[in-house]
Amino acid sequence: MKKFIREFKDFAVKGNMIDMVVAVVIGTAFNAVVSTLVKKVIMPPLSLLTEDVTLSNRKYVLREASDKVEEVAIGWGELLEVMVDFVIIAFTIFVVIKGMNRFKSRAEDPK
């Protein structure tokens, strides 16, 4: 058991583990920034195309609500917003990694 605990300590304090924790924290904060960018900057102009209805409220109603049953609808607008979030995050990560790789290759091969 002592060996197991020692191995875990060695693993937890290695640079890779700490780098991963920092990456998760920064990634969480970055997600909030991108979500706000999409919801407050990108989606409002797009909502002009949908007659001032925010895209997150857009849906295709399969069954109208009545006194006895709830509405059944496909919320395509919210899906579209999440997809835009994903594309922006993926593109930003791509650009950052591409830049990091460029700097790394220059550092390894200074001409």
N, C-alpha and C positions, 0 to 999 in steps of 0.2 A: 504494500500500500504506500509506503514512503517513497518508493521508486516512482510510482504513478504520480504522486503529488509533485515530486521534484521535476518530472518530465513536463507536467502541466505548467509549473512555474516557468520553466525554461521556454516553453512554447509561448506563454502569455506575455512575457517581457521581451521577446524577440522583436526586432524592428518591424518585421512583416505584420505582426499582430497589431502593433500600435499604428502602423501606416493604414491598416484596414479600418481601424476604429476612426481615425481621422477622416478617411475617405467616406465612411458612412455618415458621419456628422456633417461634413461639407456637402455630401450628396443630398441629405435631407433638407438642408438650408437652400441648396440650389433648386430643388424641386419646388419649394415655396416661391422662389423668385420667378421661375418659369411659369408656374400656374397663375401667378398674378399677372405676368406679362400677357399670357394668352387670354385670361378672362377680362382684363381691364384695358388692354391696348389692342390686341389683334381681333378679338371677337366683336367688340362694339361696331367697328366699320362693317364687318361681315353681317351683323344683325340688321344693318340698313337694307341689305338685299332681301331680308326676310320680313320686311315691313315692321321694323322696330320691335320685333319679338326676339328675345335673346335665344340663341341657338340651344342652350341647355333645356329650354322649355319646349322645344319642338318635338313632336311625337306623331306617330301614326296610330290612330285609335282603331283598335280591332272591335271593341264593344263599348258602347257608351255606358256611363254609370246610370243606375236607376235607384229606386228606393231599396231594392233588395240585393243588388250586386254592385260591386265596385267596377270602375273603368278598367279595361284591359287595353294597354297601349304599348307600342314599341318606342322607347325613348331614343330616337336616332340622334337628336341634337346633343345630348350629353355624351354619347359615344363619339360624335364628331369632335367635340371639345377635347376629350381625352386623347383622341388620335392626333390632334394638332399639338397637344402637350408632348406626346411621345415623339413626334417628328422633330420638334424644336429641341428637345432634350437630346435625342440621338444625334442630330446634326451638330449641336454644340459640343457634345462629347467627341464626335469625330474630328472636329476642327481642333479641339484641345489636344487630342492624342496625336494628330498629324503634326501639330506644332512641336509637341514634346519629342516626337521621333526625329524631326528635323534638327532640333537642338542636340539631341543625343548623338545623331550621326555626325554632326559637325564637331562635337567634343571628342568623338572616337577617332575621327579622321581629319585633323586640322591640316589644311593645305596651304 
